[in-house]
Amino acid sequence: MEDQPALDAPGAAEIGIAPGEPLAPALRRVGGRCLEIVAVALPPPSDLDGAVHAARKALKRLRALLRMVRGPVDPDARRSLDRELRALARALSPVRDARVTIETLEGIAPGGCPEIRDRLESHYREVTAACFGDPGTLARLAAVLGRCRKAWTQWPGSVGDGWSSMEAGVSRTTRRASVAMERATAAPRGDAADAEFHSWRRRVKYLRHQVEFVLPLDPRSLGVAAADLERLGEMLGAEHDLTVLCALVSGEDCAGSATVLAAARDRQEHLRQAALALGGAVLGDPADLTMRMAGVWAGDRS
């Protein structure tokens, strides 16, 4: 089968609601664009790593939108669609993680530790073959994607255009991101901190995608928050990449593994402190961001 053409990264207008646009059609439009991006990775195109990265980001955006419109949407239908989207994301995650560990190793030990790099590259080939080299796995993922596309065309029904349609979802996402930051701050170093920072990362990305959905209505009011959340998400993503690398390297008994682990943990601690400093500025008052989004929404709908 020939490769599908690559899709360009979506612009702000494609991932956000347009001024005056009804909410339900906007959600279906943005979600449809995201599902197109996922479809490019199945079957894999020539730029496999780029397609997987774009697909995982699109899936995270879809799940953020599901969490944004909670109140007026049937909870069973929302949870069912979320499970399907999560299944797609989990199938692609090992490929992305395996690739990024190689890049992360190069970032902290440029040109060094060839034995570890060889093992990481072997691991990447194995997980890629397991996902994309098995026709049965690809058929299963294609079926899941087909169900998601069908469900998204019917979601979220006749949801209203008032802020009340999103208020509960945005408030919950903002609050949970703030609480996750507090838990990451208090976590003792080690496996507990790894888990808490990973949880915080997920919450921040959900919130970022929700802010980006509203952003086109007033870029001046929400632009700084959107940029800060993107930067925070990138920091936490890099922190998580180091956690994945450490988990793979810690079981290796070869020259350089101790040096790599020490460098990874040192870099990870630096990223955590920087993320906590930025997070305090962005999420210190979660109600403020929610109110600004509500004000932007009301100003567009008035």
C-alpha positions in Angstrom: 0.0 0.0 0.0 1.3 3.5 -0.9 2.1 6.0 1.8 -0.6 8.5 2.6 0.4 12.1 2.0 1.7 13.8 5.1 -0.4 16.5 6.7 0.9 19.8 7.7 0.8 20.7 11.3 -2.6 22.4 12.1 -2.6 26.1 12.5 -4.4 28.0 15.3 -7.6 28.4 13.2 -7.8 24.6 12.7 -7.5 23.7 16.4 -9.6 26.5 17.8 -13.1 27.8 17.5 -13.6 30.8 15.1 -15.3 34.0 16.4 -19.1 33.5 16.2 -18.8 29.8 15.3 -21.3 27.5 17.1 -19.7 25.2 19.6 -20.9 21.8 18.4 -19.8 22.3 14.8 -16.5 23.7 15.9 -15.8 20.7 18.1 -16.7 18.3 15.2 -14.5 20.3 12.8 -11.4 20.4 15.1 -11.9 16.8 16.1 -12.3 15.7 12.5 -9.0 17.4 11.6 -7.3 15.6 14.5 -8.6 12.3 13.4 -7.3 12.9 9.9 -3.8 13.4 11.4 -4.2 10.1 13.3 -5.2 8.3 10.0 -1.9 9.4 8.4 0.0 7.1 10.8 -2.1 4.1 9.9 -0.6 2.6 7.8 2.7 4.2 8.5 4.0 6.8 6.0 7.7 7.3 5.2 8.1 9.8 8.1 6.9 7.3 10.7 8.3 9.2 13.7 6.8 12.5 12.7 3.4 10.9 12.0 3.4 9.1 15.3 4.3 12.2 17.2 1.6 14.2 15.4 -1.0 11.5 15.9 -0.3 11.2 19.7 -0.6 15.0 20.0 -3.9 14.9 18.0 -5.2 12.2 20.3 -4.4 14.2 23.4 -6.2 17.2 21.9 -9.3 15.1 21.2 -9.3 13.8 24.8 -8.9 17.3 26.1 -12.0 18.4 24.1 -14.0 15.5 25.6 -13.0 16.7 29.0 -13.9 20.3 28.2 -17.6 19.6 27.3 -18.5 17.3 30.2 -21.8 18.6 31.7 -24.2 18.6 28.7 -22.8 15.4 27.1 -23.9 11.8 27.8 -21.2 10.6 30.2 -21.4 7.0 29.0 -20.9 8.0 25.3 -18.0 10.3 26.4 -16.3 7.6 28.4 -16.7 5.1 25.6 -15.1 7.4 23.0 -12.3 8.3 25.4 -11.5 4.7 25.9 -11.2 4.2 22.2 -8.9 7.2 21.8 -6.8 6.1 24.7 -6.4 2.7 23.1 -5.0 4.3 20.0 -2.7 6.5 22.0 -1.4 3.5 24.0 -0.7 1.5 20.9 1.5 4.3 19.5 3.2 5.4 22.7 5.9 2.6 22.8 7.0 3.6 19.3 7.3 7.3 20.3 9.0 6.5 23.6 11.5 4.1 22.0 12.5 6.8 19.5 12.7 9.6 21.9 15.0 7.7 24.3 17.6 7.6 21.6 17.4 11.3 21.1 17.4 11.9 24.8 20.5 9.8 25.2 22.3 11.8 22.5 21.2 15.0 24.3 22.9 14.1 27.6 25.8 12.0 26.2 26.6 13.2 22.7 28.4 10.5 20.7 29.0 8.5 23.8 27.8 5.1 25.2 27.6 3.3 21.8 26.6 0.1 23.5 23.6 1.7 25.2 22.6 3.4 22.0 22.8 0.1 20.1 20.4 -1.5 22.6 18.0 1.4 22.4 18.0 1.3 18.7 17.3 -2.5 18.8 14.4 -1.8 21.2 13.0 0.8 18.8 13.1 -1.6 15.9 11.3 -4.3 18.1 8.4 -2.0 19.2 8.0 -0.6 15.7 7.8 -4.0 14.2 5.3 -5.1 16.9 3.0 -2.1 16.1 3.4 -1.6 12.4 4.8 -4.9 11.2 1.8 -6.9 12.2 -1.2 -6.7 9.8 -3.5 -7.9 12.6 -2.5 -5.0 14.9 -2.9 -2.5 12.1 -6.3 -3.8 11.2 -7.4 -3.6 14.9 -6.1 0.0 15.1 -7.8 0.9 11.9 -11.1 -0.5 13.2 -10.8 1.5 16.4 -10.1 4.7 14.4 -13.1 4.0 12.2 -15.3 3.8 15.3 -13.8 7.0 16.7 -14.5 8.8 13.4 -18.1 7.6 13.4 -18.7 8.6 17.0 -17.1 12.0 16.6 -19.5 12.9 13.8 -22.3 12.5 16.3 -20.6 14.2 19.2 -21.4 16.4 21.1 -25.0 16.5 19.9 -26.9 19.7 20.3 -24.7 21.2 23.0 -25.5 24.9 23.6 -23.2 27.8 22.8 -23.1 29.3 26.3 -20.1 29.1 28.6 -22.1 26.8 30.8 -21.5 24.0 28.2 -17.8 24.2 29.1 -17.6 25.7 32.5 -17.6 22.5 34.5 -15.1 20.8 32.2 -12.6 23.7 32.0 -12.8 24.4 35.8 -12.2 20.7 36.5 -9.2 20.5 34.1 -7.6 23.7 35.5 -8.2 22.6 39.1 -6.8 19.2 38.5 -3.7 20.6 36.8 -3.1 22.8 39.8 -3.6 19.9 42.3 -1.3 17.7 40.2 1.4 20.4 40.5 1.0 20.5 44.2 1.4 16.7 44.4 4.5 16.8 42.2 6.0 19.4 44.4 5.4 17.4 47.6 6.4 14.0 46.1 9.6 12.4 47.5 12.3 11.8 44.9 12.3 8.5 43.1 9.5 6.4 41.6 6.8 8.5 43.4 8.0 11.7 41.9 8.3 10.1 38.4 4.6 9.2 38.6 3.4 12.5 40.0 5.3 14.5 37.4 3.9 12.3 34.6 0.4 12.9 36.0 1.0 16.6 36.1 2.2 16.5 32.5 -1.0 14.9 31.3 -3.1 17.5 33.1 -1.1 20.4 31.7 -1.5 19.2 28.2 -5.3 18.8 28.5 -5.5 22.4 29.8 -3.2 23.7 27.1 -5.4 22.2 24.4 -8.6 23.6 26.0 -7.0 27.1 26.1 -5.9 26.7 22.5 -9.5 25.9 21.5 -10.7 29.2 22.9 -7.6 31.2 21.9 -8.7 32.4 18.5 -11.6 34.4 20.1 -9.1 36.7 21.8 -5.4 35.9 21.3 -4.4 39.1 23.2 -6.1 37.9 26.4 -5.1 34.2 26.3 -1.9 34.3 24.2 0.5 34.4 27.1 -1.3 31.6 29.0 -1.3 29.5 25.9 2.4 30.0 25.3 3.3 29.4 28.9 1.3 26.2 29.0 3.0 25.0 25.8 6.4 25.7 27.3 5.4 24.0 30.5 4.2 21.0 28.6 7.5 20.8 26.7 9.5 20.9 29.9 7.4 18.2 31.5 7.6 16.2 28.3 11.4 16.3 28.3 11.3 15.4 32.0 9.2 12.3 31.2 11.5 11.3 28.4 14.4 11.2 30.9 12.2 9.0 33.1 11.7 6.6 30.2 15.4 6.6 29.4 16.3 5.8 33.0 13.9 2.9 33.2 15.5 1.3 30.1 19.1 2.0 31.1 18.8 1.1 34.7 18.6 -2.6 33.8 21.6 -2.5 31.6 24.9 -3.8 32.8 27.3 -2.1 30.4 30.0 0.5 30.3 28.6 4.0 30.7 25.2 3.1 32.2 26.0 4.7 35.6 27.2 7.8 33.9 24.1 8.1 31.7 21.8 7.6 34.7 23.6 10.2 36.7 23.5 12.7 33.9 19.8 11.9 33.2 18.8 12.4 36.8 20.7 15.6 37.1 19.0 17.0 33.9 15.7 15.8 35.1 16.0 17.6 38.5 16.9 20.8 36.6 13.8 20.5 34.4 11.6 19.7 37.4 12.6 22.9 39.2 12.2 25.0 36.1 8.7 23.5 35.5 7.6 24.0 39.1 8.7 27.7 38.9 6.8 28.2 35.6 3.8 26.2 36.8 3.5 28.3 39.9 3.1 31.4 37.7 0.6 29.7 35.3 -1.4 27.6 37.8 -1.0 29.4 41.1 -4.5 30.8 40.8 -6.4 28.2 38.7 -9.7 30.2 39.0 -8.1 33.2 37.3 -7.4 31.3 34.1 -10.9 29.9 34.1 -12.5 33.3 34.6 -10.4 34.8 31.7 -11.6 32.1 29.4 -15.1 32.7 30.5 -14.8 36.4 29.9 -13.4 35.8 26.4 -16.2 33.4 25.6 -18.8 35.9 26.9 -17.3 38.7 24.9 -17.5 36.7 21.7 -21.0 35.5 22.2 -22.5 38.9 23.3 
